Amino acid sequence: MRVTSTKSSPNLFTRIAEIIGRYRVLAVLVVLLIFPFVLPYQALAANILIYGLFALGFNLVFGYAGVLSFGHAAFFGIGAYGTGIAIVHFAAPWYLAIPLGVVAAGVTAMIMGALAIRTRGIYFAMVTLALAQCVYYIVYQLDGWSGGEDGLTGVTVRQVDLGLMHFSLFNPTAKYFFILAFVAVAIYVFSRILASPFGAVLEAIRENEDRARACGFDVRLTKWIAFVISGLFCGLAG
């Protein structure tokens, strides 16, 4: 009886691990649904969601493409400022302001990626860091739009109206699940990217860039596209 239980236990754990691996997106979402009720503060859970989404975007470039970037904080900031400026200066509703912030981050990633993608290794990291500092000083100097040293004030979304559902973002729990809706979509899209042929090419470039190039893949273009997609995720986090 003891031998049987010892042999069956690893099989059970293996099956559970296989099921979780097969439905990993659903498993992550289930964990995130109960996450705010485990932590002592819902506000902390919301911040973890935001920075987790930023890490998800950064992981596409660093973890799967094998490219180290020191400039991704710029996309986070541009996403935040783009959304805030749309709300404060153009009185845009949140459902328009958020996509505008994401698009602004994507355009910034396109420009930074096009300038930095010609370099490799530590040189790429240094170029992205320098370009991120340029973005910082440009936003800092546009004090009429960004608030400059004082920052952007007046960014307030008091209530979200979804037709039959109304809730206030001043409620930490409601804010968490509002953010979770965007994070859930981002996780699903991210998983589909990794499962696509594009994701396989990214991993091939990470493992051996010269061999991927010899197989006929456009390494520079693939890295640039990954950089832009990563900037979109980080902009959404902002």
Disulfide bonds with the S-S distance in Angstrom:
none
